[in-house]
Amino acid sequence: MPALPEFFPLVSHFAATLLLGPFCLLIALWLASRVGRGEALLWCACVLGVGLGVALFKIGFGACRSHWGDIRSPSGHTAFAAIAYGGFTVIAMGRSLSLRAVLFRIAILAWVLLIGLSRVQLRAHSWSEVWCGLAIGLLGVAVFAGGYRSELRPPYRLAGGLLIAMLIAAILLPSIQGFVLEPYLRQFARFLRPHVGWLCG
């Protein structure tokens, strides 16, 4: 196991946009080709809804210079991890209540919480911001689970190969110049600040 200073950045990379963006896109393509366009559109709407929700919270807090308790910027990593890994779990396990399915769901939830812990350990967010991001992500998962009806499951080889590819990508991620949205959201919030005082109360 890597030393802790190296362990938490690696865990955090598993929720990076550069990694989960292609992961969610592959899920959408699989749904469109094997399940149906309706399910693929539902998936895309839930992922984009979670992303938009987090972005609006970040912009709103930044523009108004306000916060709830110590929540100033909900954790986008935690929200994105929840919808991506949680949505994959809905597809892979469906409504099964078998022991394997229950243990898989618990493991995925623990994994998402570990990603949230990594954001706290890296001093990127407070626990309140992690819980806020988790709530937004799980709301997206709940909407997707409520509308997803297919019993078709991805092959184990496909799922296993995808997870191995993600592990390799996460390890290589520090050496890849990725797109980071956060600075642009902060810049946009600063631009809005003089114009939204009447909204901030």
Secondary structure, 3 states (H helix, E strand, C coil): CCCHHHHHHHHHHCCCHHHHHHHHHHHHHHHHHHHCHHHHHHHHHHHHHHHHHHHHHHHHHHHHCCCECCECCCCHHHHHHHHHHHHHHHHHHCCCCCHHHHHHHHHHHHHHHHHHHHHHHCCCCCHHHHHHHHHHHHHHHHHHHHHCCCCCCCCHHHHHHHHHHHHHHHHHHHHCCCCCCHHHHHHHHHHHHHHCHHHHC
